[in-house]
């Protein structure tokens, strides 16, 4: 699922979540959709971009502040999804939080 990201006011923050999936589905797709819908309702959420093949995925969410990111990390439903991810859905994953100070967008 990818949303078109408009030009955002600088600076903002990007949370880059990279993961390698297990072979188990166990509701992963539905949970991923639910988390994007829920994140979009959170204060400070600016958008999301995502790419995935059958095992490797990269999702980048954009936020106004690190405080907004922390609130999302601590959200009860998100914590449940995180625990299921660790136990069922991911072989490995990494998370990076970056401050975006410059950006350029091109359309062909």
C-alpha positions, 0 to 999 in steps of 0.5 A: 500500500502506497500513498502519494506523498505531497511536498511536506513542510521541512523538517519532518521525520521518517520512520523506516521499517524494513522486514523479512517475513516468515511464511506464515500469513496468520492475518498479517495483511489485515493487520497491516491495513488496520495499522496504516488506517489507525496511524493515519488518524494519529496526530502528526501523521503525514503519510506512508509509502510501502513496498513488499514482495513475498518476503521483504518489505520496506515501509516508510511513515512520515511524522511531524515530530519525534513525540508523535512517533513515540505516541504511535509506538506506544499506542495500544493497538500498535503494541499488539501488532508489534508483539505479533510481528515479533512472534509470528510474522518477521524473521528479522526487522529493523527500524530507523528514525530519520530527520528529513531536512531536505527533499526533492520530488520528481514526476515523469 
